[in-house]
Amino acid sequence: MLDSYFFIPGDKIKFLKKIEDLQSDFYVLDLEDSVSKKNKQSAFNNLIQIKVNDTTYVRIPFLDGSYTLNQRKELINHFEGRVVVPKIRNEHDFTEIIEQHNTKFSLKSIVLVETPNCFIHLKDILSKHYKNIEGIGFGSHDFCSIMGTKHELKNLIHHKKDLILLAKAFGKSFIDSVDLNLKDFSNFHNECLFAFENGANGKFLIHPLQLKEIKKVEYLSEKEKQKIMRVYHQIKSLNFDEIDIIEIDDEIYEMPHIIEIMNLYNRLTK
């Protein structure tokens, strides 16, 4: 029910060659934190040659000088504008990125919220640059490190809800943060369920085991699934322009409820 956004380090050829076998919904080919300084150029050379499609993003370190302006522009064009933007602090940082990178393809970005500054300035960033933003992601580990917060879901509930609210207010997707525990997946399942129930669209993943686990998450009970399927099959042929209030199985449905059912059905049957 949550889309998977799978990170692959740009310097790991053996992982890049396995993209088609991973069966993730989206891929984020990484040139930032998962690639050491000494491997930055080899990672660039790998990614500038790799075949991409509309499910493939590249995470570019725009602000740390790892790559020249021309290299960053080349990456944006190669990935047709699909970039994950890390470490920005405010609207000014994003404006500079837009102004400096005048390329064939406009940015279709996922903004990673990794700092308290970015968190409090996100509304300004979205207000000015919503046309260049497809989604908001949460880099919760960097965020907690700066905040001095213990990285547990109970300590991040407030922040995640605020980010989801802002993303949805501007019609953007929200992608939940990475979980680093590859031995005990109970927290991973709890994070996925919390994210889904609060309106998130996807989750960042870093290991093939997580691709298997995300498919095991029980987002809905069997009773809820059956209800969605039953209601969907009764409303699918209706003219939505003529719907005001309808009754199905002794429950009242108005248009917002019908839209919710349609969305849940589409996610269930994806």
C-alpha positions in Angstrom: 0.0 0.0 0.0 3.0 2.3 0.4 5.2 2.8 -2.6 8.8 1.7 -2.2 11.7 4.1 -2.9 14.8 2.1 -3.0 18.2 3.7 -2.4 21.2 2.3 -4.4 24.7 3.8 -3.9 26.0 5.1 -7.2 29.4 3.6 -6.8 28.1 0.0 -6.3 28.1 -1.5 -9.8 26.9 -4.9 -8.7 23.8 -3.3 -7.1 23.1 -1.1 -10.1 23.1 -4.1 -12.4 20.3 -5.7 -10.2 17.8 -2.9 -10.5 15.4 -4.8 -12.7 15.5 -7.8 -10.3 14.6 -5.7 -7.2 11.0 -4.8 -8.3 10.8 -1.5 -6.3 8.2 1.0 -7.3 10.9 3.8 -7.5 14.7 3.9 -7.3 16.9 6.6 -5.9 20.4 6.3 -7.3 22.6 8.0 -4.7 25.6 10.3 -5.0 25.4 11.7 -1.5 25.8 10.1 1.9 26.2 6.5 0.8 29.1 7.3 -1.5 32.6 8.2 -0.1 34.4 11.3 -1.2 37.0 9.2 -3.0 34.3 7.4 -5.0 32.2 10.4 -6.0 33.6 10.7 -9.5 33.4 7.0 -10.3 29.8 7.1 -9.0 29.0 10.0 -11.3 30.5 8.1 -14.3 28.3 5.1 -13.5 25.1 7.0 -13.2 25.6 9.2 -16.2 25.6 6.1 -18.4 22.9 4.1 -16.7 19.5 3.6 -18.4 16.8 5.5 -16.6 13.0 5.8 -16.8 10.2 7.6 -15.0 10.7 5.5 -11.8 14.3 6.5 -11.4 15.6 9.5 -9.4 19.1 10.6 -8.5 20.1 12.1 -5.2 22.6 14.9 -5.9 24.6 16.8 -3.3 24.0 20.3 -4.6 25.5 22.3 -1.8 28.8 20.5 -0.7 30.9 21.0 -3.9 31.2 17.3 -4.6 30.3 17.9 -8.3 30.8 20.8 -10.7 27.9 22.8 -11.9 28.2 21.2 -15.3 28.2 17.7 -13.8 25.1 18.5 -11.8 23.4 19.9 -14.9 24.4 16.7 -16.9 22.8 14.6 -14.2 19.6 16.5 -14.2 19.3 16.2 -17.9 20.2 12.5 -17.9 17.5 11.8 -15.2 15.0 14.1 -17.0 14.7 16.4 -14.0 13.9 13.6 -11.4 16.2 14.5 -8.5 16.2 14.0 -4.7 17.4 17.3 -3.1 19.2 16.8 0.2 20.5 19.1 2.9 18.7 22.3 1.9 18.0 24.7 4.8 15.5 27.2 3.4 13.7 28.7 0.4 16.9 30.6 -0.5 18.9 27.3 -1.0 16.2 25.9 -3.3 15.9 29.1 -5.2 19.7 29.0 -5.8 19.5 25.5 -7.1 16.7 26.4 -9.5 18.5 29.5 -10.8 21.9 27.8 -11.2 20.6 24.7 -13.0 18.9 26.0 -16.1 18.8 22.7 -18.0 16.7 21.1 -20.8 14.6 19.4 -18.1 13.0 21.3 -15.2 13.4 19.9 -11.8 10.8 17.3 -10.7 12.2 16.9 -7.2 11.7 15.2 -4.0 12.8 17.6 -1.2 14.4 15.8 1.7 13.7 17.4 5.0 16.8 16.6 7.1 17.4 19.7 9.2 15.3 21.8 11.6 15.8 24.8 9.3 14.3 23.0 6.4 11.4 21.7 8.6 10.4 25.2 9.7 10.9 26.7 6.2 9.2 24.0 4.2 5.9 26.0 3.8 7.9 28.8 2.1 9.8 26.3 -0.1 6.5 24.7 -1.2 4.8 28.0 -1.7 7.4 29.3 -4.1 8.6 26.2 -5.8 5.6 23.8 -5.8 5.9 23.4 -9.6 9.3 21.9 -9.2 8.5 19.6 -6.3 6.8 16.2 -6.7 7.2 15.0 -3.1 8.5 15.6 0.4 10.7 13.0 2.0 11.9 12.9 5.7 15.5 12.3 6.4 14.8 11.5 10.1 18.2 10.2 11.1 20.0 13.4 10.1 17.2 15.4 11.6 17.4 13.5 15.0 21.2 13.8 15.0 21.0 17.6 14.7 18.1 17.9 17.1 19.7 15.5 19.7 16.5 13.4 19.6 16.5 9.7 20.2 15.4 8.1 16.9 12.1 6.4 17.9 8.7 6.7 16.3 7.1 8.1 19.4 9.6 11.0 19.2 8.9 11.7 15.6 5.1 11.4 15.4 4.6 15.2 15.7 7.2 16.0 13.0 5.9 13.3 10.6 2.3 14.5 10.9 3.3 18.1 10.3 5.3 17.1 7.2 2.4 15.0 5.8 0.0 17.8 6.3 2.2 20.3 4.5 2.9 17.9 1.6 -0.8 17.2 1.2 -1.8 20.9 1.5 0.2 21.5 -1.7 -0.9 18.3 -3.4 2.5 16.5 -3.0 3.4 13.0 -2.0 5.1 12.2 1.3 7.8 9.6 1.5 8.6 8.3 5.0 12.1 7.9 6.3 14.5 4.9 6.2 14.6 2.3 9.0 18.1 1.0 9.6 17.4 -2.2 11.6 17.8 -5.1 9.2 17.4 -7.8 11.9 14.2 -6.9 13.8 11.5 -5.6 11.4 8.8 -4.9 14.1 9.7 -1.2 14.1 9.7 -1.2 10.3 6.2 -2.6 10.2 5.0 0.0 12.8 6.5 2.8 10.9 4.9 1.7 7.6 1.5 1.3 9.3 1.8 4.7 11.0 2.8 6.3 7.7 -0.1 4.8 5.7 -2.7 5.6 8.3 -1.6 9.2 8.4 -1.6 9.7 4.6 1.9 9.0 3.5 2.5 7.7 -0.1 5.8 5.8 0.2 8.8 4.8 2.2 12.5 5.0 1.6 14.2 1.6 1.7 17.9 0.6 1.8 18.0 -3.2 1.6 16.3 -5.9 -0.5 14.9 -7.5 2.7 12.9 -4.4 3.3 11.3 -4.8 -0.2 10.0 -8.1 1.0 8.9 -6.8 4.4 7.0 -3.8 3.0 4.7 -6.2 1.2 3.9 -8.1 4.4 2.6 -5.1 6.3 -1.1 -5.5 7.2 -2.3 -2.0 6.4 -6.0 -3.1 6.5 -7.9 -5.9 8.2 -9.6 -8.5 6.0 -12.9 -7.0 7.0 -11.8 -3.6 5.8 -10.5 -5.0 2.6 -13.8 -6.9 1.9 -15.8 -3.7 2.6 -13.7 -1.7 0.2 -14.1 -4.3 -2.6 -17.8 -4.6 -2.0 -18.4 -0.9 -2.0 -16.2 -0.3 -5.0 -18.0 -2.8 -7.2 -21.3 -1.0 -6.3 -20.1 2.5 -7.1 -17.7 1.9 -10.0 -20.4 2.3 -12.7 -22.1 5.3 -11.2 -22.0 8.7 -12.8 -20.0 10.7 -10.2 -21.4 14.0 -11.4 -24.8 12.9 -10.2 -23.8 11.5 -6.8 -24.9 13.4 -3.7 -25.6 10.8 -1.0 -25.9 7.1 -1.5 -26.6 4.2 0.9 -24.7 0.9 0.7 -25.2 -1.9 3.3 -26.8 0.5 5.8 -24.0 3.1 5.6 -24.2 6.6 4.2 -21.6 7.6 1.6 -21.0 11.1 0.3 -18.5 12.1 -2.4 -15.4 12.4 -0.1 -16.1 8.8 1.2 -16.4 7.5 -2.3 -13.1 9.1 -3.4 -11.4 7.5 -0.4 -12.9 4.1 -1.3 -11.6 4.5 -4.9 -8.2 5.5 -3.7 -7.9 2.6 -1.3 -9.2 0.2 -4.0 -6.5 1.4 -6.4 -3.8 1.0 -3.8 -5.1 -2.5 -2.9 -5.1 -3.7 -6.4 -1.9 -2.0 -7.6 
